[in-house]
Amino acid sequence: MSLGGGNSTEGSNAGGIFVQFNQDCTSLVAGSSSGYHLFALTPDDGVEEIYASRSGQETCLVDRLFSSSLVAIVTVSAPRKLIVCHYKKGTEICNYSYSNTILAVKLNRSRLIVCLEESLHIHNIRDMKILHTIRDTPPNPRGLCALSPCVDHCYVAYPGSSAVGEVQIFDAVHLNAKCVISAHDSPLAALAWSMCGRRLATASERGTVIRVFAVPERTRLYEFRRGVKRCVSIACLAFSACGAYLAATSNTETVHVFRLQEGGERAPDDAAAPPEPGWVDWMSQTLSAGLVYLPAQVSDVLSQGRAFASAKLPRAGCRAVAAVTNVSRAARLLVATSEGVLYVYALDAADGGDCALLRSHPLLDCAPPACDGRPGACVRRLTSCDVPAVAAGCSYAGALRGRHPDHMTESEREHELGAALAGSPPRGAYDIRDPRHFPPMRAPDAAAD
């Protein structure tokens, strides 16, 4: 979930910084003129800086694999080079150069995708070898693509046309084309996968209608109307982890949240499951019952779902990326902007409506001061945690033997990748209600009594 929903404009620092949530929305990254920063979300609606690269190189793209130590980076000074790092060790594991500018980088636990304007490169995350290249794709100057977070349905979605909203679905494990979805009449502007990899959200450059499809069945499951304005640019689409909500940001100051009432997948603990149908659902059913008596064009517009909830940003025009998640079992809407500020909103899971601003956090020193939603109240939740970085071009294994990383053996590289792919325990305050914060408990044996 990144600025621009996978577009190159999402990741460029022009007019602001690069900001992106990781795949399960437990942390976020920010690229700046001095390097990149990693932040963890805490159970008290706070944010903690866990790493700052301080490399001195302006970062235009950066993506972290879930809560692991693996980070993929592209810098402004070398836009055709992908650098894969172990951030905790401050080491460079490997790097790859491409024939053109890298517009987007996507990760899951099985694959790494590099998107160029007219090609897609698929790497095996375990050894970073290139498995397949999709060549001669339709011109994609914004680098629009999306990779499913789920390895069981490891699909890549990208534009199949530069003239209409056609989506190509490619199986990144079996390395074959899966299906084609005719999503919109206008060219695509945003794509997003649900956590299960079976739902794909799409938006076009027209920006008024958002659709959700089942993959690979190509069935249209939902259709939402964001508004009636023209020339609205959708910047980001993002499913909640439970699959019950879909957030959308645009170049306006309003962030919309839509509720998927019927087919949403559930999180493992079902913590974010939507409540029983309320008055909003009753009104929707009543309206749908009367659509058969209206002209087709009118009924099509009225049958489209409306936003379940919305939040207002302080100003319009800032690129923003959103996430819907749980903080201490309470639903939250998180919005990070290219100004370098993270906004935390309360999301009423029962009635929706206007989301109240709870906190705002500056991600970088140049960002505006943070506040907790109360007039005149400012807080600073960031804790710098600088890790000494090894000089560029020297990996951990290579440094031990006094050799350049290009001379690293395959076994050494795989060892470094395996160490980086290992997950990290949750950071911040421990929540006694969250089982992830504690080891499993076993009842004592009867003989021990």
Secondary structure, 3 states (H helix, E strand, C coil): CECCCCCHHHHCCCCCCEEEECCCCCEEEEEECCEEEEEEECCCCCEEEEEECCCCCCEEEEEECCCCCEEEEEECCCCCEEEEEECCCCEEEEEEECCCCCCEEEECCCEEEEEECCEEEEEECCCCCEEEEEECCCCCCCCCCEECCCCCCCEEEEECCCCCEEEEEEECCCCEEEEEEEEECCCEEEEEECCCCCEEEEEECCCCEEEEEECCCCEEEEEEECCCCCCCCEEEEEECCCCCEEEEEECCCEEEEEECCCCCCCCCCCCCCCCCCCHHHHHHHHHHHCHHHCCHHHHHHHHCECCCEEEECCCCCCCEEEEEEEECCEEEEEEEECCCEEEEEECCCCCCEECEEEEEEECCCCCCCCECCCCCCECCCCCCCCCCCCCCCCCHHHHHCCCCHHHCCHHHHHHHHHHHHCCCCCCCCCCCCCHHHCCCCCCCCHHHC
